[in-house]
Structures are given as C-alpha cells and as structure tokens.
Amino acid sequence: MDDDRRSTEQETRAAFTAILCADCANSDDLPVLDVLRNTVRSCPHGVLVRSRCQLGQLWCHLRKTAGAGRGAVVLVQPCDTDRKPLGAVLLVGPIRTADDLAAVAQWLATTPNTTDGLPAHLCGALPNPQHASRN
C-alpha cells in the first residue's frame, strides 16, 4: 500500500501546465518550442500550451525594450492529475541561451512545484499589481 501511495504522490507532484509565451518565443533563434514540446511529451501529466502573453502585451513589450532583454518566458502551474492548481504560478525565464533552455527542460522533466533546481536568473518575478496603485 505504501508503494501505491508513493506512486500517486509522485504522479501528483509531476503534474503541471506550462504556458509558453508565443510573443517572446518567436523572437529568439533558440528552438524553445521544440525542446519544451519534446520534454513535456515525456512527462506523463505535463501539458504544454503556446499562448499570447498571459502577463499582458505591455509587460512583454516593456521587458524587451527596457533593457531586460529578449528571451522566452514560460509560466508553469503545478497541479494535480485532475489539473487542479497546487500553488502559485511560477514565472520561468527569460530563456536566452542554449544552457538556459537545457536547464528549463531538465527542471520540467523533474517535479516543477517550485523554482528550486533552476538557476537564479531563470526564476522570474511576477509583476505585483499593487505597485501600480502606488503610482
């Protein structure tokens, strides 16, 4: 019975939905979509979605023009096997180099419930909507 419980816990931890910002991914020479697609295919409960920027077109544009540089951004929602969220959305990126892409792919192949295991420069911070009200 312990083996069944461990197996279920591992499957639950391994479930995630990764959303690749198509606006950012199209601007790089890296094969981000292909690498992430192949990685997620090997994850029994992983889902990859390519979408317009979920943080808003203005955020994407400002990040690129304000010197933050180019690079693909991925939002990762840890979830259970029924797709129910298990925590906060994780912002990963920008993915600028082949080493960054390899690190993100390896991290997704493990249990991406936290940004532990990612290089610090890939652990993005989501914008805080409360800051806007202070302006």
C-alpha positions as MATLAB code, in Angstrom:
seq = 'MDDDRRSTEQETRAAFTAILCADCANSDDLPVLDVLRNTVRSCPHGVLVRSRCQLGQLWCHLRKTAGAGRGAVVLVQPCDTDRKPLGAVLLVGPIRTADDLAAVAQWLATTPNTTDGLPAHLCGALPNPQHASRN';
ca = [
       0.000    0.000    0.000;
       2.888    2.371    0.705;
       4.140    1.814   -2.852;
       0.726    2.799   -4.242;
       0.663    5.937   -2.099;
       4.207    6.914   -3.144;
       3.366    6.311   -6.792;
       0.259    8.509   -6.524;
       2.204   11.254   -4.711;
       4.917   11.225   -7.390;
       2.335   11.440  -10.177;
       0.610   14.325   -8.392;
       3.842   16.242   -7.926;
       4.797   15.682  -11.556;
       1.638   17.254  -12.986;
       1.953   20.736  -14.425;
       0.771   23.035  -17.165;
       3.476   25.070  -18.888;
       2.406   28.110  -20.896;
       4.983   29.349  -23.373;
       4.651   32.996  -24.333;
       4.453   32.822  -28.136;
       5.306   36.521  -28.425;
       8.646   36.019  -26.645;
       9.440   32.607  -28.118;
       9.109   33.843  -31.690;
      11.832   36.441  -31.222;
      14.724   34.081  -30.490;
      16.897   31.784  -32.529;
      16.600   29.030  -29.911;
      14.274   26.090  -30.663;
      12.372   26.731  -27.411;
       9.049   25.310  -28.563;
      10.589   22.130  -29.982;
      12.712   21.431  -26.902;
       9.877   22.097  -24.448;
       7.448   20.067  -26.568;
       9.786   17.054  -26.505;
      10.364   17.427  -22.761;
       6.679   17.730  -21.890;
       5.804   14.735  -24.080;
       7.976   12.622  -21.783;
       6.089   13.834  -18.679;
       3.001   11.678  -18.069;
       0.962   14.554  -16.611;
       2.578   17.560  -18.240;
       0.778   19.872  -20.641;
       2.398   22.497  -22.861;
       0.364   25.423  -24.156;
       1.614   28.111  -26.513;
      -0.324   31.295  -25.988;
      -0.220   35.042  -26.339;
       1.457   36.707  -23.387;
      -0.511   35.892  -20.238;
       1.091   38.826  -18.418;
      -0.155   41.322  -20.961;
       1.276   42.616  -24.208;
       2.533   45.753  -22.488;
       4.545   43.739  -19.946;
       6.200   41.732  -22.745;
       6.978   44.840  -24.775;
       8.339   46.788  -21.801;
      10.531   43.893  -20.723;
      12.103   43.753  -24.164;
      12.566   47.499  -24.580;
      13.606   48.363  -21.010;
      16.887   46.516  -21.267;
      15.659   43.295  -19.677;
      16.487   41.674  -22.985;
      14.868   39.136  -25.153;
      14.143   35.582  -24.245;
      11.238   33.204  -23.990;
       9.142   33.200  -20.834;
       7.250   30.187  -19.519;
       4.543   30.226  -16.857;
       4.314   26.914  -15.015;
       1.253   25.959  -12.973;
       1.915   22.973  -10.713;
      -1.260   20.929  -10.473;
      -2.596   17.515   -9.607;
      -3.515   14.934  -12.196;
      -7.037   16.388  -12.379;
      -5.438   19.757  -13.368;
      -6.360   21.424  -10.044;
      -3.717   24.038   -9.141;
      -1.336   23.134   -6.306;
       0.220   26.505   -5.708;
       1.253   29.724   -7.305;
       2.146   30.074  -10.958;
       5.911   30.072  -11.479;
       7.464   32.514  -13.924;
      10.482   30.969  -15.639;
      12.801   32.949  -17.847;
      13.772   34.751  -19.833;
      15.368   31.809  -21.639;
      18.201   33.413  -23.591;
      20.822   30.728  -24.181;
      21.035   27.052  -25.042;
      22.187   26.427  -21.454;
      19.086   28.227  -20.127;
      16.880   26.112  -22.371;
      18.579   22.895  -21.239;
      18.166   23.899  -17.575;
      14.452   24.628  -18.025;
      13.879   21.373  -19.913;
      15.681   19.370  -17.226;
      13.718   21.164  -14.496;
      10.387   20.451  -16.212;
      11.322   16.782  -16.531;
      11.622   16.636  -12.729;
       8.908   17.845  -10.377;
       8.394   21.565  -11.073;
       6.483   22.564   -7.916;
       8.978   25.288   -7.006;
      11.790   27.037   -8.804;
      14.296   25.026   -6.760;
      16.704   23.459   -9.194;
      16.614   26.381  -11.620;
      19.459   28.886  -11.932;
      18.558   32.104  -10.095;
      18.469   34.195  -13.279;
      15.652   31.982  -14.627;
      13.438   32.454  -11.558;
      11.439   35.433  -12.727;
       9.232   37.501  -10.512;
       5.646   38.159  -11.469;
       4.674   41.828  -11.558;
       2.847   42.955   -8.444;
      -0.451   44.677   -9.326;
      -0.369   46.558   -6.015;
       2.642   48.573   -7.200;
       0.552   50.243   -9.872;
      -1.849   51.614   -7.283;
       1.041   53.363   -5.514;
       1.989   55.408   -8.583;
];
